[in-house]
């Protein structure tokens, strides 16, 4: 049980840091965290990502950026493998 509590605590701390990074002044940092969010989205789906990264999901600009990254990846993969 102690290990489970540590994992949950770590995940909550990581979420807070991720959201702070998404609001960073450096565009490369913001873009990197949005790419990570897009990668997680592709792995576990939209509904789960919106729960985990609620603050990013509530920001329309950031959410649109994540969706555009996913579309770019889909286009890039379909172009390479066609």
N, C-alpha and C positions, 0 to 999 in steps of 0.2 A: 504494500500500500504506500509505503514511503517513496518508493521509486516512481509510482504513478503520480504522486503529488509533485515530485521534482520535475517530471516530464511536463505536466500541465503548467507548472509555474514557469518553466523555461519557454514553453510555447507562447504564453501570455506576454512574457518579456520580449520575445522575439517579434511578436506582432506589433508591439508599441514601437520598437526600434525601426521596424520596416516602414511603418507609417511616417515616422519622423524623417526617414531617408527619402520617402516619396515627396516630402515638402522641402528637401534640401535646396540650397541656393545654386548648387552646381548642377547643371543640366545633365551631365554624364551620370551623376549619382541617381538623379530622378529617373532617367531612362533605364538604368540598370535595374532598379527595384521594380519598375513597371514590366521589364522583360522577365524578371523572376516571377512576378505575379501572373504574367501570361503563360509562363511555363507550367506553373502550378495549376492554372485554369485548364490547360490542355490535359493534365494528368487526372484531376479529380472532378472537373466540371464546374459550370458557372455557379450553381446554387451553393456549393460548398465554399467556393472562393469568396462569394459575396458575404458569407457568414464569417469566414476567417479574416478577410481583409475588408471589414465593413466600412471603415473610414475611406478607403480607396474607392470602394463600390459606390459610396454616397456622393463622391465628387465626380460629376459628369465628365469633366475634361480628362481626368485621370482614367476613368473607366473607358472612355472613347479611345484613349491612347492604347490601353491594354487590348481592346478589341482590334484596333488597327494593326498592332504587332502580330496578333494571331492570324489575321487575314494575310498579312505579308508573308508569314511563315507558310501558310497553306499555299499561297501563290508560288513561293520559291520552291517548295517541295514538288508541286505539280509541274512546274517548269522543268526542273532537273530530271524528273523521272518520266517525262512524256516524250 
